[in-house]
Amino acid sequence: MRLPRVILADDHTLVAEALHQVIAPHFEVVAKVADGHALLDSAASLKPDVVVVDVAMPLLNGLEAGRQLKEKMPAIKLVFLTMNDDPDLAIEAMRAGASGYVLKSATASDLVQAILAALRGKTYVSPQIARGMQESFIRNPQGGSHLKSLTPRQTQVVQLLAEGQTMKQAADTLRVAPRTVAFHKYRVMQDLGLKTNADLIQFAIKNRISIR
């Protein structure tokens, strides 16, 4: 009987290796990747059943990578595994199409349970934040994030700049011309009323585009 195929996405090698050992008896780990772009590329070629992804990922954060993945391959199940216990972030993950949100402080069996739940079409959330999610959703059912107003490319540019890359470095990462990065930065700052680079970084942190 074929084991469900899983991709692990975490930029910490030791964490990824430990996760592999934890779930190997139950699932086939077909790839381990360390950034959001590599996750999209691997998923497209390997067609996993489930992706276990950290929220904080270089180049393209886990939330945005998850959104793009679900748009291209709706059948894939997303399980976020993260240290971040912010209920609002967990709600954003669910809006991105997640089937699970598991804290890294959880047990190995919790992660296995979350993956199995996702495969059955169910949802699993770590009990430590489930109540907070409920309260947060009651307070703000529509969500207050400005991210919906950004294009995927603008989100990438904001993340890279907030992580400290120069416009030239961001252009090299995205394989575009520096003037393209400058254009996207200008449009974001103009549309959102941001005046300085510090404002841009604060926007990224507040909206969890860069979550380090």
MOCORWO-V463311 format. One line per field, one symbol per residue. phi: phi as a letter, one per 20 degrees, with the letter a starting at -180 (. if undefined). psi: psi as a letter, one per 20 degrees, with the letter a starting at -180 (. if undefined). burial: I if it has 9 or more other ideal C-beta (glycine too) atoms within 8 Angstrom, else O. A space follows every 50 residues. Layout:
phi = ???
psi = ???
burial = ???
This chain:
phi = .ffgecddcbedgffffffgffegfdceeeaccdbfffffffffeelfec ddcffecfmbffffffgffffecgffedcecbeedfgfffffffffofdb cdefefegfffffffffffenddccggfdffffffffffbfendfeffee fgfffffffffffofffffffffelcfgfffffffffffffdmedcffff ffffffemfdce
psi = ppqpppppopjoghgggggghgihihqooiqpqjrhghgggghhhimrhq popqgoqqgorhghggghghghmhhpppoporiokohhhhghghhijqiq opqiirrhhgggggghgghjjrpppphhigghgggghghmhiqjqihhiq rhghgggggghhijqrhgghgggilrqhhgghgggggghghjkphrhhgg ghggghjkgok.
burial = OOOIIIIIIIOOOOIIIOIIOIIOOIIOIIIIIIIIIIIIOIIIOIOIOI IIIIIIIOIIIIIIIIIIIIOOIOOIIIIIIIOOIOIOIIIIIIOIIIII IIIOOOOOOIIIIIIIIIIOOOOIIIOOIIOIIOIIIOOOOOOOOOIOOI OOOIIIIIIIIIIOIOIOIIIOIIOOOOOIIIOIIOIIIOOIOIOOOOII IOIIIOIIIIIO
